[in-house]
Amino acid sequence: MSLLRDRAGGTKVTNTELFFDLVYVVAVTELSDFIRLNPTWHGALEGLVLLALVWNAWVYTTWVTNWLDPDRLPTRVMLLGAMLASLVLTAGITGAFGVKGSWVAFAYATIQVGRSAYTVWATRGDPLQRNYQRILVWCSVSSAFALVGGFAPSGPRLALFAVAVVVDVVGGIVQFWVPVLGRSQTRDWTIDGAHFAERCQAFLLIALGESVVGVGAALIEAHRVSWLAALGFLGVFVGVVTLFLLYFQQWAEAGVEAITHADDPGRLGRVFHFVHPVMIAGIILTAAGDGVFLERLVDSGAHVQAGAYLGWFCAGGATLFVLGLLIYIRLIAGVVSIPHVTAAAVLLVLCLSPAVPILTVGLLSDATLVALFTIDATRGRSAGAGRDVVAAIGPSGPDGDQHTG
């Protein structure tokens, strides 16, 4: 009996997939903690590589569960095995460049190779099998670099982990070309676009959840909160809510509409694959900054300086999120949003203001995000905003012509 999903009634996100996601709630928390513990440019690079490893492990699995039914016993067992390996990967994050490098390496290799090998078996007799034979080759190469890196000194380890990430990213870009086997065609990636879009949105919500948890944890630990600290808490909460609204008020639905109506949903799915981690990185960086900011604000009142890195955490995370959203809008709607470009520029200036009290940096960042949302919501207030986007991109995706809006 086929293990593929029955597409007759549409592809829905299953409880098995949501259960699998729970590990990645912890992974996002660990990534945020890693950044807080390593507030340097080198630490930021390490955190970026770790996020890429986590994202690849999750999103490659999401592609598989778009085709295979997660509620069929063999696939459910595979997902639970990947969940266990993901838990080991998560547990190794904060020590990834110390004593737990091998944990990350083995877990990543197990997930990437194990899942791909299973899918080759599960899709036997289906055209998708050849696609996953190619993917298995690429994942085997990336896993080899990860495994070598897991036992290398910290310097080479970072480079080897980065190469593992690059191999998996380049594989998707070149459509998993392999000698003899050839390359996959995005039109052969017959995904359910709505399901894939909703899954990417779910991970973005997981990242936002870390920010909410950070605010709650800081409030729980605070024994006394001044009115300035209360203002800081409110500012952080407003910032998190605004990040949520900037994406979900209009552009989440627009993305679902675009990928659902595209002639080549596999190609647009690849856009979601590469762009969402940029926004997620911004959210995680913001969450790390918010945690440090709230802790210091409660202890020191209004005299918290941005210092060498805190401004980059708070305003820099927002900058990265807005840039990711800007790219996302460009790719699904074929327009360059001038308000988003302007907001990103303002936020970048705030990143470069280490002498300004962090409370001021935070409030100005919030004001910029709120202004951007207000403009965006005003422009997209029509009930047919999602359909307008589909009309703009046409039946085959963005036409490549740049417009402003």
Secondary structure, 3 states (H helix, E strand, C coil): CCCECCCCCCCCCCHHHHHHHHHHHHHHHHHHHHHHHCCCHHHHHHHHHHHHHHHHHHHHHHHHHHHECCCCHHHHHHHHHHHHHHHHHHHCCCCCCCCCHHHHHHHHHHHHHHHHHHHHHHCCCCCHHHHHHHHHHHHHHHHHHHHHHHCCCHHHHHHHHHHHHHHHHHHHHCCCCECCCECCCHHHCCCCHHHHHHHHHHHHHHHHHHHHHHHHHHHHHCCCCCHHHHHHHHHHHHHHHHHHHHHHCCHHHHHHHHHHHCCCHHHHHHHHHHHHHHHHHHHHHHHHHHHHHHHHHHHHCCCCECCCCHHHHHHHHHHHHHHHHHHHHHHHHCCECHHHHHHHHHHHHHHCCCCCEHHHHHHHHHHHHHHHHHHHHHHCCCCCHHHHHHHHHCCCCCCCCCCEC
